[in-house]
Amino acid sequence: MTEMLTALADAAALPTVSSALLLSMLLAPVAGAVAVTVSRKKRAAEVATAASASLMLVLAVALIGAVISEKRISAFGELFYLDSFGAVVLLPIAGVGFISSLYSISYMGRQYEHDLIDDRRIIRYYQGFNIFLLTMLFVPVSNNMGTMWVAIEATTLVSVLLIMLYTKESAIEAAWKYLIIATVGLSFALFGTVFFYYANVTAGADPESAMNWTGMVANSKLLDPNIIKVAFVFVLVGLGTKAGLAPMHTWLPDAHSEAPTPVSALLSGVLLNCSIYGILRFHIITSGTLGAEFSSQLLMLLGVVSVGIAAASIYFQKDMKRMLAYSSVEHMGIVAVAVGFGGFFGIYGALLHIINHAIAKPLMFFASGSISHKYETKAMSEIRGIIKSMPVTGALFLIGGLAIVGMPPFNIFVSEFLILSSGFGSGQFLPSALVMAFLVVIFAGFMRHLVRMVFGSPKEPGKRLPAGMAKEDEGRLAVVPMVILAGLVVVLGFYVPQPLQELAGDVAQIFGQGSVAVSPVEGGASG
């Protein structure tokens, strides 16, 4: 009897620790937002946000470590659930959130010093920044698919306020466009989520837990195929709108170009991942019911279209941040195509691409933010000779640009190579060839802009550029985050850390085995 009680106590210990870690991680940005609201001072808001973001990162890493060890954890009954797939999405949220909080101190500080924002707006910025992180954290840890939908909708409402921070006409127009298109799209996603719930209930699931992802996967072979087909189309269109998949991507270039640069980095490097994550969760359920072909073909189609539209848009683009926004459309399309290809290397490549893009794209946005502040424009035709006027930022911008177009030996080359290898290896020759052709066009267009901006002849100060261009004045808190990201871009091009390999391998198993890889967990962790 004593041995049985001891065993039960040991089994309960890990869930208690996991629950505490998860709850503490979610409360970290809440504490940051409260501290900002109470202090209402610029310096206190900066310190509170950086501290809460660093705590969030530490707790997220601890949670991910538990997932690597236990494969999946749950907390508070079946309310929260985190497996390897959720961990892959959680890591960029916490990592990019922390890096962006550091960059915000420098970037928003310069905006404040130049009277582009006042005390009220900078407090509103840091409040929104913390709550934005909170809403994104809920996405990968939610077991209930309805809760996940609410979290994704909440990211829209919070990010809209951040996009229109400057209250310029163009920013307000972009924010309203984003709000309307994303909300309409998420309405479709809600219908699809309800259809999945209905299919699970009619298959005999308990109505109180039928919305849980673990239950849907376990029952996937029992769900009505006709309902699931309609449901997945609704989800794909709805969440695909928020993920920036073409042709539902029209809000993305405007929103990303008008948002404050740290917010643009979060929107592009992290928020799009949350939406694509939701699509792929439903893709796993759909594959269990219909087989992988139906949803894979749809993902492949939208992915190829997204990369194609991005290729045309990048080549003829004139605005630096809009070019980066269309690059995000491209990379979300590549992730969709990779999952459509399927197989171990397709899924493995898609997961690495999610992480690689989340590193390289914030690097580009941070560098572009410093460059546009220095040159007082986002027009690429007006930006020349960055490497001479801003040597450090120019070098980092060049590294990020080479990485984002998939040049070796940088990180995105590795994931794109795996994805294209999977496509050709699985016999998907036409979509693979189309993606490769579009990537060549993107490379040509991106490099055309990049080389001119970095190595072109600087224009004379006093004509179109402010005086004093020869001096680089971003400050350490602008440069250090970019150096960290550039280091990761290079390192991940040569070596994928073992924990990341384990996570990606586990997720590939979840995609491949469906309900065999994931089973409902009652109130605790299971190995």
Buried (B, 14 or more C-beta within 10 A) or exposed (E): EEEEEEEEEEEEEBBEBBBEBBBBBBBBBBBBBBBBBEBEBBEBBBBBBBBBBBBBBBBBBBBBEBBBEBBBBBBEBBBBBBBBBBBBBBBBBBBBBBBBBBBBBBBBBBBBEEEBBEEEBBBBBBBBBBBBBBBBBBBBBBBBBBBBBBBBBBBBBBBBBBBBBBEEEEBBEBBBBBBEBBBEBBBBBBBBBBBBBBBBBEBEBEEEBBBBBBBBBBBBEBBBEEBBBBBBBBBBBBBBBBBBBBEBBBBBBBBBBBBBBBBBBBBBBBBBBBBBBBBBBBBBBBBBBBEBEBBBEBBBBBBBBBBBBBBBBBBEBEBBBBBBBBBBBBBBBBBBBBBBBBBBBBBBBBBBBBBBBBBBBBBBBBBBBBBBBBBEBBEBEBBBBBBBBBEBBBBBBBBBBBBBBBBBEBBBBBBBBBBBBBBEEBEBEEBBEBBBEBBEBBBEBBBEBBEBBBBBEBBEEEEBBEEEBEEBEBBEBBBBBBBBBBEBBBBBBEEBEEBBEBBBBBBBBBBBEBBEBBEBBEEBBBE
